[in-house]
Amino acid sequence: MAEQFGFAGAVDGSSVHDLVIVGAGPAGLAAAVYAASEGLDVLVLETNAPGGQAGTSSRIENYLGFSAGISGKLLAARAFTQANKFGAKFAVAPSGVRYRRSDIPGVERFQGTSVSHAATYLEAQLCGGEEVAVVGGANSAGQAVVFLARTVRHVHMLVRGASLAESMSRYLIRCIEELPNVTVRTRTRIVALEGTGPGRGALAPFAVTLRPRPHRGTGVR
Ligand SMILES: Cc1cc2nc3c(=O)[nH]c(=O)nc-3n(C[C@H](O)[C@H](O)[C@H](O)COP(=O)(O)OP(=O)(O)OC[C@H]3O[C@@H](n4cnc5c(N)ncnc54)[C@H](O)[C@@H]3O)c2cc1C
C-alpha cells in the first residue's frame, strides 16, 4: 500500500498497523485521534503537510469548540499533537502542491508578483495599503477578503454568480457586509489583465478589465 501511495521509502514495510489513514486533513487527523485513543496502532500517510485544505485557512469560525475561531494552521498543529499523544504515527512524503491555474489571458506574466493563489500573511504585507481584487465567491475567497481587508485599502470581490448566498456560508456573508472597504461585484468576471509586467522584485502595477456576465437580471452591482 505504501508503495502504491508513493511512501515506499518513508514507511517501514515490516511493521503491521491496525489502521492506515491516507491524508492528514481534518478528517484524517480526527480519525487518527479517535482510533489511537482507543488503543489502535495507527499510521497516517500524508503527501503534503498535516492540516489539508483547512491548514490554509486564515480563520475557521465554524469548527466545534472554537467559538472565537481558530486559524487552520493552529487547528492542524493541535490535532497533530493530540494524535501523537495517543501514539499515532505519521509518514509525510512531500510531493508539493499543484493549484488549479486561472485561464485569464496573460495571467502568467503576473504570476508570483501581482497575482497570487493564496492570501497569507505574506500577501497581506505585500498588498498593505493597496487596492486588491479577490476572485471567487465561495468560502475560501470570503475568508481571503475578510483577512485582507484588515491591511489593504480596498478589496473588490469579483463573483461570477448572482449573489454570495449561492456559495458562501451565511456567517461569512455577514462579516463581509459589515466591512466598509469591500465592494462585492456579482455577475462579474475578469477578461484581461493589463500592466507593465513584473518589476525587479517589486509588485507590477496593473489594471484589471472587468466585464459583466450576460444574464437576465437587474444589472451589475
Ligand atoms: C482556504 C480555505 C478555507 C476554508 N475554510 C473553511 C471554514 O472556515 N470552515 C469549513 O467548514 N471549511 C472550510 N474549508 C473547507 C475545509 O478545509 C475542508 O472541507 C476540509 O479540509 C476537508 O477535510 P478532509 O480531511 O476531508 O480533506 P482535505 O483537507 O482535502 O485533506 C486531504 C489530505 O489528504 C492528503 N492526500 C491526498 N491524497 C493523498 C495521498 N495519495 N497520499 C497521502 N495523502 C494524500 C492531502 O495532502 C491533504 O492533506 C476551507 C478550505 C480552504 C481551502
The ligand as an SDF file (V2000), in Angstrom:
LIG
                    3D

 53 58  0  0  0  0  0  0  0  0999 V2000
   -8.7750   28.4740    2.3040 C   0  0  0  0  0  0  0  0  0  0  0  0
   -9.8110   27.5130    2.8290 C   0  0  0  0  0  0  0  0  0  0  0  0
  -10.5990   27.8880    3.9090 C   0  0  0  0  0  0  0  0  0  0  0  0
  -11.5750   27.0230    4.3980 C   0  0  0  0  0  0  0  0  0  0  0  0
  -12.3130   27.4100    5.4680 N   0  0  0  0  0  0  0  0  0  0  0  0
  -13.2720   26.6220    5.9870 C   0  0  0  0  0  0  0  0  0  0  0  0
  -14.0490   27.0190    7.1110 C   0  0  0  0  0  0  0  0  0  0  0  0
  -13.8690   28.0970    7.6470 O   0  0  0  0  0  0  0  0  0  0  0  0
  -14.9900   26.1690    7.5720 N   0  0  0  0  0  0  0  0  0  0  0  0
  -15.1930   24.9350    6.9830 C   0  0  0  0  0  0  0  0  0  0  0  0
  -16.0620   24.2060    7.4580 O   0  0  0  0  0  0  0  0  0  0  0  0
  -14.4700   24.5200    5.9350 N   0  0  0  0  0  0  0  0  0  0  0  0
  -13.5120   25.3300    5.4200 C   0  0  0  0  0  0  0  0  0  0  0  0
  -12.7690   24.9330    4.3390 N   0  0  0  0  0  0  0  0  0  0  0  0
  -13.0130   23.5990    3.7940 C   0  0  0  0  0  0  0  0  0  0  0  0
  -12.2890   22.5530    4.6770 C   0  0  0  0  0  0  0  0  0  0  0  0
  -10.9350   22.9200    4.8020 O   0  0  0  0  0  0  0  0  0  0  0  0
  -12.4130   21.1750    4.0370 C   0  0  0  0  0  0  0  0  0  0  0  0
  -13.7840   20.8360    3.9890 O   0  0  0  0  0  0  0  0  0  0  0  0
  -11.6620   20.1380    4.8610 C   0  0  0  0  0  0  0  0  0  0  0  0
  -10.2820   20.4590    4.9170 O   0  0  0  0  0  0  0  0  0  0  0  0
  -11.8350   18.7370    4.2710 C   0  0  0  0  0  0  0  0  0  0  0  0
  -11.1180   17.8590    5.1040 O   0  0  0  0  0  0  0  0  0  0  0  0
  -10.5960   16.4600    4.5930 P   0  0  0  0  0  0  0  0  0  0  0  0
   -9.7070   15.9220    5.6520 O   0  0  0  0  0  0  0  0  0  0  0  0
  -11.7600   15.6460    4.1570 O   0  0  0  0  0  0  0  0  0  0  0  0
   -9.7870   16.7450    3.2410 O   0  0  0  0  0  0  0  0  0  0  0  0
   -8.5310   17.6930    2.9440 P   0  0  0  0  0  0  0  0  0  0  0  0
   -8.4700   18.8620    3.8600 O   0  0  0  0  0  0  0  0  0  0  0  0
   -8.5790   17.9460    1.4780 O   0  0  0  0  0  0  0  0  0  0  0  0
   -7.2940   16.7920    3.2960 O   0  0  0  0  0  0  0  0  0  0  0  0
   -6.9030   15.7230    2.4780 C   0  0  0  0  0  0  0  0  0  0  0  0
   -5.4440   15.4420    2.7860 C   0  0  0  0  0  0  0  0  0  0  0  0
   -5.0630   14.2470    2.1220 O   0  0  0  0  0  0  0  0  0  0  0  0
   -3.7860   14.4030    1.5570 C   0  0  0  0  0  0  0  0  0  0  0  0
   -3.6790   13.4520    0.4510 N   0  0  0  0  0  0  0  0  0  0  0  0
   -4.3650   13.4670   -0.7120 C   0  0  0  0  0  0  0  0  0  0  0  0
   -4.0150   12.4060   -1.4670 N   0  0  0  0  0  0  0  0  0  0  0  0
   -3.0940   11.7100   -0.7580 C   0  0  0  0  0  0  0  0  0  0  0  0
   -2.3550   10.5160   -0.9960 C   0  0  0  0  0  0  0  0  0  0  0  0
   -2.4760    9.8150   -2.1210 N   0  0  0  0  0  0  0  0  0  0  0  0
   -1.4830   10.0950   -0.0410 N   0  0  0  0  0  0  0  0  0  0  0  0
   -1.3620   10.7940    1.1260 C   0  0  0  0  0  0  0  0  0  0  0  0
   -2.0330   11.9270    1.3970 N   0  0  0  0  0  0  0  0  0  0  0  0
   -2.8880   12.3720    0.4770 C   0  0  0  0  0  0  0  0  0  0  0  0
   -3.7510   15.8610    1.1250 C   0  0  0  0  0  0  0  0  0  0  0  0
   -2.4130   16.3480    1.0220 O   0  0  0  0  0  0  0  0  0  0  0  0
   -4.4970   16.5270    2.2870 C   0  0  0  0  0  0  0  0  0  0  0  0
   -3.6240   16.9260    3.3340 O   0  0  0  0  0  0  0  0  0  0  0  0
  -11.7740   25.7660    3.8110 C   0  0  0  0  0  0  0  0  0  0  0  0
  -10.9730   25.3740    2.7200 C   0  0  0  0  0  0  0  0  0  0  0  0
   -9.9950   26.2280    2.2470 C   0  0  0  0  0  0  0  0  0  0  0  0
   -9.1260   25.7960    1.0870 C   0  0  0  0  0  0  0  0  0  0  0  0
  1  2  1  0
  2  3  1  0
  2 52  2  0
  3  4  2  0
  4  5  1  0
  4 50  1  0
  5  6  2  0
  6  7  1  0
  6 13  1  0
  7  8  2  0
  7  9  1  0
  9 10  1  0
 10 11  2  0
 10 12  1  0
 12 13  2  0
 13 14  1  0
 14 15  1  0
 14 50  1  0
 15 16  1  0
 16 17  1  0
 16 18  1  0
 18 19  1  0
 18 20  1  0
 20 21  1  0
 20 22  1  0
 22 23  1  0
 23 24  1  0
 24 25  2  0
 24 26  1  0
 24 27  1  0
 27 28  1  0
 28 29  2  0
 28 30  1  0
 28 31  1  0
 31 32  1  0
 32 33  1  0
 33 34  1  0
 33 48  1  0
 34 35  1  0
 35 36  1  0
 35 46  1  0
 36 37  1  0
 36 45  1  0
 37 38  2  0
 38 39  1  0
 39 40  1  0
 39 45  2  0
 40 41  1  0
 40 42  2  0
 42 43  1  0
 43 44  2  0
 44 45  1  0
 46 47  1  0
 46 48  1  0
 48 49  1  0
 50 51  2  0
 51 52  1  0
 52 53  1  0
M  END
$$$$
